[in-house]
């Protein structure tokens, strides 16, 4: 038995070994930054209970944060093409920490508009630079594994943040904002101290390579833009797990709110248990195949809810949805890294990260409108149709993006 346990442990940790040191530094920073308390999750309750704002005003304020994330994601990616990415990420973490702690101040309502916008810019700007530092040092064959490890760290940090935030919220929501800000500042200190002990390699390039990078704009890459258009479509479907799914389970399945917690626990456990293993294999399975399969899993998962009204169907739907998420996260990151080779990589990652963040600006509104107009059962058929449309839209683009360079 000891020998069997040792062999199993060896097999589990093997995919984590052999990555560049900078990858582990960024992954630790990601986990520290996400474990503070999920401040943005408690903001709506804070505005409702302290300021007695109507729901519409709360939605507009949260929209300011979402807009900031979109602007920051692209801006942060673009800046990483010009500035030292390590210093840029540390500066954005510093700004995020100070701005998030400022949310605890007794400000007038209008004061939160610029504050939330700036906080979103800092939070969104960190993501593409962080992704670049996780994936760029790796060999192409290692990038999917590194992305999988990054996702595990993010989910573990978020899980801890749920506990931290819930405990602190009992004493006042302002303490959640302070804890999240402190976590960002701690992540900033970690980055500065870690890279001081291990200086990052210089990114020197020949003049010709610099010229190619300056000319390779994502806005002139039609295949990449078609790929992003498909991403925007399927993310509108994916986002329904945060909104209309809960309403459907309450109204049609007669399940209490605790079931939303059970489903998200299943999602988190699957990500932690399976993400690195799946990411380690997507290169062997084929990037285009994994992309299409992931899109179809996300779109078709909601159709499972129409099969019955037992809780088991909801669990099966979340299982299929999470499989799609597990496939898409490493696959799409590797595709974008591969496509941006020798181009303006920061801008490519900025557009990609902005699309992920941007779904919060349109997906909830579209989903709730469709749910109110057509009902949940028809909405799930529409989600499946959007998945098929995404596959058709991305098929030619992916072939072009993944074709060997001439």
C-alpha positions in Angstrom: 0.0 0.0 0.0 2.7 2.6 0.8 4.3 1.8 -2.6 1.0 2.3 -4.3 0.3 5.6 -2.5 3.8 6.8 -3.4 3.3 5.9 -7.1 -0.1 7.6 -7.2 1.4 10.8 -5.6 4.2 10.7 -8.1 1.8 10.5 -10.9 -0.3 13.4 -9.6 2.6 15.8 -9.1 4.4 14.9 -12.4 2.5 17.5 -14.5 3.4 20.2 -12.1 7.1 19.7 -12.4 9.5 21.2 -14.9 7.8 24.6 -15.5 9.9 27.8 -15.4 10.3 29.4 -12.0 8.4 32.5 -13.1 5.3 30.4 -13.7 5.1 29.3 -10.0 5.7 32.9 -8.9 2.8 34.1 -10.9 0.5 31.3 -9.8 1.2 32.0 -6.1 0.5 35.7 -6.8 -2.8 34.7 -8.4 -3.8 32.6 -5.5 -2.9 35.3 -2.9 -4.8 37.9 -4.9 -8.0 35.9 -5.2 -8.2 34.7 -1.6 -9.0 38.0 0.1 -12.8 37.8 0.2 -14.4 38.4 -3.3 -15.2 42.0 -2.5 -17.2 42.6 -5.7 -19.6 39.8 -4.7 -20.6 41.8 -1.6 -20.8 45.2 -3.2 -24.5 44.9 -4.3 -25.5 44.0 -0.8 -23.4 46.8 0.6 -25.2 49.3 -1.7 -28.6 47.9 -0.9 -28.2 47.8 2.9 -26.1 50.9 3.6 -27.3 53.3 0.9 -30.8 51.8 0.3 -30.2 52.1 -3.5 -32.8 50.7 -6.0 -31.8 47.7 -8.0 -31.4 49.7 -11.1 -28.8 52.0 -9.5 -26.9 49.1 -8.1 -26.8 47.5 -11.5 -25.4 50.7 -13.0 -22.7 51.0 -10.4 -21.6 47.4 -10.9 -21.7 48.1 -14.7 -19.0 50.8 -14.0 -16.8 48.1 -12.5 -17.5 45.8 -15.5 -16.6 48.5 -18.0 -13.4 49.2 -16.1 -12.5 45.5 -16.3 -12.9 45.6 -20.1 -10.9 48.8 -20.6 -8.3 47.6 -18.2 -7.9 44.2 -19.8 -7.1 45.6 -23.2 -5.1 48.5 -21.8 -3.1 46.2 -19.6 -2.3 43.9 -22.5 -1.3 46.7 -24.7 1.0 48.2 -22.0 2.7 44.8 -21.6 4.0 45.2 -25.1 5.9 48.4 -24.1 6.7 48.1 -20.4 8.3 45.5 -18.2 5.4 43.1 -17.5 6.7 42.1 -14.1 6.7 45.7 -12.9 3.4 46.5 -14.6 1.6 43.6 -12.8 3.1 44.6 -9.5 1.9 48.2 -10.1 -1.6 47.1 -11.0 -1.8 44.9 -7.9 -0.7 47.9 -5.8 -3.4 50.1 -7.4 -6.0 47.4 -7.1 -5.2 47.0 -3.4 -5.4 50.7 -2.5 -8.6 51.3 -4.6 -10.4 48.2 -3.2 -9.6 49.3 0.4 -11.0 52.8 -0.6 -14.4 51.1 -1.2 -14.7 50.9 2.6 -14.7 54.7 3.0 -18.0 56.4 3.8 -18.3 58.0 0.3 -21.3 59.6 -1.3 -22.9 57.4 -3.9 -21.5 59.4 -6.9 -18.0 58.9 -5.5 -18.2 55.2 -6.2 -18.6 55.8 -10.0 -15.0 56.8 -10.7 -13.7 54.6 -7.9 -15.4 51.4 -9.3 -14.3 52.3 -12.8 -10.7 52.7 -11.7 -10.8 49.5 -9.6 -12.1 47.6 -12.6 -9.3 49.0 -14.7 -6.7 47.9 -12.2 -8.2 44.4 -11.8 -8.8 43.9 -15.5 -5.3 45.2 -16.4 -3.6 42.6 -14.2 -5.1 39.6 -16.0 -3.5 39.7 -19.4 -0.1 40.6 -18.0 -0.4 37.8 -15.5 -1.5 35.4 -18.2 1.5 36.4 -20.3 3.9 35.8 -17.4 2.4 32.4 -16.7 2.4 31.2 -20.3 5.2 33.1 -22.2 8.2 31.5 -20.4 6.9 28.0 -21.2 7.7 25.9 -24.1 4.6 25.5 -26.4 4.1 21.9 -25.1 4.0 23.2 -21.5 1.6 26.1 -21.9 -1.6 24.1 -21.6 -0.3 22.5 -18.3 0.7 26.0 -17.0 -2.8 27.4 -17.8 -4.4 24.4 -16.0 -2.3 25.0 -13.0 -3.2 28.7 -13.1 -6.9 27.8 -13.2 -6.5 25.5 -10.2 -4.7 28.2 -8.2 -7.5 30.7 -9.1 -10.2 28.4 -8.1 -8.6 27.5 -4.8 -8.1 31.1 -4.0 -11.7 31.9 -4.8 -12.9 29.0 -2.6 -10.9 30.4 0.3 -12.2 33.9 -0.5 -15.8 32.6 -0.1 -15.0 31.5 3.4 -13.0 34.7 4.3 -15.7 37.0 2.8 -18.5 35.2 4.5 -16.9 35.4 7.9 -15.9 39.1 7.6 -19.3 40.2 6.2 -20.8 39.3 9.5 -18.8 42.2 11.1 -19.4 44.6 8.2 -19.0 44.6 4.4 -16.2 47.2 4.7 -14.0 44.6 6.3 -14.3 42.4 3.2 -13.1 45.3 1.0 -10.2 45.8 3.4 -9.3 42.1 3.4 -9.4 42.0 -0.4 -7.3 45.1 -0.7 -4.7 43.6 1.7 -4.6 40.4 -0.3 -3.8 42.4 -3.5 -1.1 44.3 -1.6 0.4 41.1 -0.3 0.4 39.7 -3.8 2.3 42.8 -5.0 4.9 42.4 -2.2 5.3 38.7 -3.2 5.9 39.6 -6.8 8.5 42.2 -6.0 10.4 40.0 -3.5 10.2 36.9 -5.6 11.6 38.5 -8.7 14.2 40.3 -6.7 15.6 37.0 -5.5 15.3 35.6 -9.0 15.7 38.3 -11.7 13.6 37.6 -14.8 15.4 37.0 -18.0 15.7 40.0 -20.3 13.5 40.0 -23.3 15.9 41.2 -26.0 14.9 41.1 -29.6 16.4 41.8 -32.9 15.3 44.9 -34.7 13.6 42.9 -37.3 11.6 40.9 -34.7 10.5 44.2 -33.1 9.3 45.4 -36.5 7.2 42.2 -37.0 5.8 42.5 -33.5 4.7 46.2 -34.1 3.0 45.2 -37.4 1.2 42.2 -36.0 -2.0 43.9 -34.7 -4.9 41.7 -33.6 -7.3 44.3 -35.2 -5.9 43.3 -38.6 -6.1 39.6 -38.0 -9.4 38.6 -39.4 -9.2 35.0 -38.3 -8.5 36.0 -34.8 -11.4 38.5 -34.8 -13.8 35.7 -36.0 -12.5 33.5 -33.2 -13.2 36.3 -30.7 -16.7 36.8 -32.1 -17.4 33.2 -31.4 -15.9 33.6 -27.9 -18.3 36.4 -27.2 -21.3 34.3 -28.4 -20.5 31.2 -26.3 -19.6 33.3 -23.2 -23.1 34.7 -23.3 -24.3 31.1 -22.9 -21.7 30.3 -20.2 -22.7 33.3 -18.1 -26.3 31.9 -17.7 -24.9 29.7 -15.0 -24.7 32.8 -12.8 -28.2 34.1 -13.4 -31.0 32.4 -15.2 -29.9 28.9 -14.2 -30.7 29.8 -10.5 -34.1 31.2 -11.5 -35.0 28.1 -13.6 -34.0 25.7 -10.8 -36.1 27.7 -8.3 -39.2 28.0 -10.5 -39.2 24.7 -12.4 -37.2 22.3 -10.3 -38.5 23.7 -7.0 -34.9 23.5 -5.6 -33.8 25.8 -2.8 -30.9 28.3 -3.1 -28.6 25.8 -1.3 -28.6 23.8 -4.6 -26.8 26.7 -6.3 -24.1 26.2 -3.7 -24.0 22.5 -4.3 -23.7 23.0 -8.1 -20.9 25.5 -7.8 -19.1 23.3 -5.3 -19.2 20.5 -7.9 -17.8 22.9 -10.5 -15.0 24.0 -8.2 -14.1 20.4 -7.2 -14.0 19.3 -10.8 -11.7 22.2 -11.7 -9.3 21.5 -8.9 -9.3 17.7 -9.5 -9.3 17.6 -13.3 -8.0 20.9 -14.8 -4.3 20.1 -14.9 -4.8 16.6 -16.1 -7.1 17.7 -19.0 -4.8 20.7 -19.8 -1.9 18.2 -20.0 -3.6 16.3 -22.8 -5.3 18.9 -25.0 -2.3 19.1 -27.2 -2.5 15.4 -27.9 -6.3 15.5 -28.4 -6.0 18.4 -30.9 -6.6 22.1 -30.1 -9.4 22.6 -32.7 -11.2 19.4 -31.6 -11.0 20.4 -28.0 -12.3 23.9 -28.8 -15.3 22.6 -30.7 -16.1 20.0 -28.1 -15.8 22.5 -25.2 -18.2 24.9 -27.0 -20.7 22.1 -27.6 -20.5 20.9 -24.0 -21.3 24.4 -22.7 -24.2 24.9 -25.1 -25.7 21.5 -24.8 -25.3 21.3 -21.0 -28.4 23.5 -20.5 -30.5 21.3 -22.7 -30.1 18.5 -20.1 -32.3 20.6 -17.8 -35.2 20.0 -20.1 -35.0 16.3 -19.6 -36.7 16.2 -16.3 -37.2 18.0 -13.0 -35.1 15.8 -10.6 -32.0 17.3 -9.0 -29.9 14.7 -10.7 -30.5 16.4 -14.1 -29.2 19.7 -12.6 -26.1 17.9 -11.4 -25.5 16.3 -14.8 -26.0 19.7 -16.5 -23.3 21.3 -14.3 -21.0 18.3 -14.9 -21.3 18.7 -18.7 -20.9 22.5 -18.4 -17.8 22.1 -16.3 -16.2 19.7 -18.8 -16.7 22.3 -21.5 -15.1 24.9 -19.2 -12.2 22.6 -18.5 -11.6 22.1 -22.2 -11.9 25.7 -23.3 -9.7 27.4 -20.7 -6.3 25.8 -21.6 -7.2 25.3 -25.3 -8.1 28.9 -26.0 -5.1 30.2 -24.1 -2.7 28.1 -26.0 -4.4 29.0 -29.3 -4.0 32.8 -28.6 -0.4 32.4 -27.5 0.4 30.4 -30.6 -1.3 32.9 -32.9 0.4 35.9 -31.2 3.9 34.5 -31.7 6.0 37.3 -33.2 3.1 39.7 -33.1 1.7 42.2 -30.5 1.2 39.5 -27.9 0.0 41.9 -25.2 -2.7 43.3 -27.4 -3.8 39.8 -28.4 -4.1 38.7 -24.8 -5.7 42.0 -23.9 -8.5 41.5 -26.5 -8.9 37.9 -25.3 -9.1 38.9 -21.6 -11.4 41.8 -22.4 -13.8 39.4 -24.1 -13.9 37.2 -21.0 -14.6 40.3 -18.8 -16.9 41.9 -21.3 -19.5 39.2 -21.0 -20.7 40.8 -17.8 -21.8 43.8 -19.7 -24.3 42.0 -22.1 -24.8 38.4 -21.1 -26.9 38.9 -17.9 -29.2 41.4 -19.7 -29.7 39.2 -22.8 -30.2 36.1 -20.7 -32.8 37.6 -18.3 -34.6 39.2 -21.2 -34.8 35.9 -23.2 -35.9 34.1 -20.0 -38.7 36.6 -19.5 -39.8 36.5 -23.1 -39.5 32.8 -24.0 -39.2 30.9 -20.7 -36.3 28.8 -19.5 -37.0 25.7 -21.7 -36.8 27.6 -24.9 -33.8 29.6 -23.7 -31.8 26.4 -23.3 -32.6 25.5 -26.9 -31.4 28.9 -27.9 -28.2 28.3 -25.9 -27.6 25.1 -27.9 -28.2 26.9 -31.1 -25.7 29.6 -30.2 -23.1 26.8 -29.5 -23.6 25.4 -33.0 -23.3 28.9 -34.5 -20.1 29.4 -32.5 -18.6 26.2 -33.9 -19.5 27.2 -37.5 -18.1 30.7 -37.0 -14.8 29.5 -35.4 -14.2 26.4 -37.6 -12.5 28.2 -40.5 -10.8 30.7 -38.2 -9.3 28.0 -36.1 -8.0 26.1 -39.2 -6.3 29.3 -40.3 -4.9 30.2 -36.9 -3.5 26.7 -36.2 -2.1 26.1 -39.7 1.7 25.7 -39.8 3.6 28.9 -40.7 4.7 28.9 -44.3 
